[in-house]
Amino acid sequence: MILVNFKIYKETFGEGAMRLAEVCKRVMEKTKVVIIPVVSALDVYRIKKELGIKVYIQAVSEYEDGAKTGSISVKAAKEAGADGALINHSEQRVKPGTIKKMLSNWPEGFESVVCLQTIGQMEGWAKNIKPTMVAYEPKYLIGNREKSVATEKPEIIKKIAEKYGVIPTLAGAGVHSKEDVLVALKMGAKGILVATDVVKAGDQEKELSELASGFKMV
């Protein structure tokens, strides 16, 4: 499984978001590796309607409805066509208590990916959470083009995968090669979470295809 976080780079504004979502769909069909675009709330509805693929939203609010201007309701995200959401990405941190509250009220059938930045978080407030998936992303490696979570923290990937057991672990931060993917999978991860490496690639489809090829090496 590959989650491609579109973030809000200029490459994913408007038509750019559609083009990259189409790339995700083509590579998924070609490689048979599940690839899920993680997109802005502005693009969820169109991508879901026009491509019919699974799509996640980058963040949702703790508020389900009401007078909360600017918040993104998880219920509204689901109705707009999103199939799941990231929670607590390094660039959109959420307090531990809020995360637990959100998960306790999470809509049935809507997937959740809780991001962890450190082993301490797993051993502390996150030790008993039960999201659909967890994603380990050391903040200092996010966007790195030379180092990755697979080269710098493979042992932590293994610890987190073992801790959560049947809850799949994704590895992210700096992942940029099929070798990174292979290491993550050997450490027990079920997939990867990527952004910059694909979004900023000169040939997005070629780069995503290379990452997907790492799943065939196991």
N, C-alpha and C positions, 0 to 999 in steps of 0.2 A: 504494500500500500504506500502510495505517495500522496501527501498533502502539499499542495502548492499554494503558499500564502502570497496573494497578489499584492498585499499591503496597499499603499496609495502612491506608488511610483507613477510617473507620467506615462510609462508604458502600459499601465493598466487603467488609464482614464477612458471612459466611454467605449469607443470601438476597440480600443486596445484590450479592454477586459474581455470582450467577445472573441477577439483573435486568439488570446491566450487560452481561453476556455475551450475554443475549438481545437487548439493544439493538444490540450489535455485529453480531449475526447479521442482525437486521432491516435495519439500514442497509446492510450489505454486499449483501443480496439486492436492496434497492431501488436502490442506486447502482451496483452491479457493481464497486465498489472493494474490493479485498481488505482485510479488517480482522481483525487478530489480537489477541485478548485476551492480555495478559501478566499472569499471575495468581500468587497465593500457592500454595505447594505444597499447602496445605490444600484448595484448590478445583479443582485440575487434573482429578482423576478424575471428579468429578461433572459438571463442565462438558463434558468430552469425552464422557462417557457419555450425558448428556441432550440435548446440542445437536449433537454430531457435527461440530463445526467445528474448524479448526486452532486450537491454543492453545499458548502458550509459558509457561514458568515464569520467575519473576523472577531467580532465581540458582541456581546449583548449586555444589557443593563440588569441590575438586580430587580428593577421595577417591572411588573407585569403589565400594568395599565395605570391610568390616572393622570394627574396634573404634573407631569415630569418632562417638561419640554427638552427636546434634544436626546432623550434616552431612547434606546433601542430595545423594545420589549421582545422577550424570547417568544412570546405567543405570536406577536406580529411577524417575527422572522419566520416562524414556522408557516404561518398563513401565506407569506410571500413566496414560499417554495423552498426555503432553506431546509436542509436535512440534518443540520447540526451546527455547532458553534465552538469556537475556541474560547477558553476561559483562562485568564491570568497569563496571557502572553507577556513577555518581558517589556514590551512597549505599551501594554495596557494592563497594568497590574491591578489586582483585586485583593481586598483584605481577606485573610483566611476565613473569618466568620461569615463574610458575605458569600464566599464560594460555597461553604457548607449550606447556607440558607438557599442559595440558588439551586444547588443540586437537589435539595429536599423538595423543591417545588417545580422541578424540571418536567416539561411536558412529556408524556408517554410517546415513545417512538422518535423522539428528537435526540440526536446523538450529542455527546459532550466530550470535549478533549481538554483536559486540565493540563496546563503547562507548568512545569517545575524547573526552577533554575539551579537548584542545589540539592545535594543529598540530604542536607539538614532539613529542608522543607519536607522531603519524603518521610524522614524519621520523626518529624514534629507534627505540624497541623494536618499534613496530608496522609498520614499513615492509615487512616480508616476510611478515606473517601472512596466512592465507587462510581466514577464516571464511566463513560463508554471506553475511553482510552486516556492514557497519560502521555505527555510528550516531554522529554528531557531536553532542555535547551539552555546550556550555560550562556549567560548574557554576553560575556566578553568575547565569545566566539561567533555571535550572530553577525552575518555579513562578511565574515573572514574568507578571503579567497585562497589562503595558503594553508591554514590550519582548520581542523574541524573537530567536532565532538568525538568522531571516530578515532582520530589520531591522538587527541589529547586526553580524553576521558572514557576510554572503552570500558574500563572496570566499573565506572559508575553506571553506564548503560546496563551492564550485566546485573549489578545490584538492584537497580530499579525494576528490571524485568523480572527478576526472581521474587522481589517483594510483592509486586502486584499480580503475579501469577496469571490467572485467566483474563485479567484486564490487560489488553494489549499495550505495549510500550512503543512509542515512536521516538526516534532519535533525530534531533535537529541542531542547528547552529554550525554554519560553515560547511555543511555537506556539499561537496562539489564534484564527486567522482564515483564511478561504479565501485572502486575499491573502498571508499567510505561506506557505501551501501552494504557491501559484503561484510565488512567488519561489524557494522551495526547489527546485521542479521545474525552473525555468528555469536554475538554477545547476548542474543535473545530478543532483540527488537523485532517487531512485526512490520515495521515500515519506517519511513522518514518524513520529516517536515522540512520543506525547503522554501526559499523565497528568492533572495538576490541572485543566486546562481542561475536560476531559470529566467526570472523576470528580466534581468539585465544582460542576458546572453545575446550575442549577435545573431545566433540562430537558436531560438527558443526550443524548437522541435528537436533539433539535433541534441541539445543539451539534456532535455528531458528524456529522450530516448536512451541516451547513455546511462543516465541514472537508473532507468527502468531495466537496462540490461544487467545491472548488478544483482537483480533478483534471480536471474538465470544461472548465476555463478555458484549458488549455494549447493 
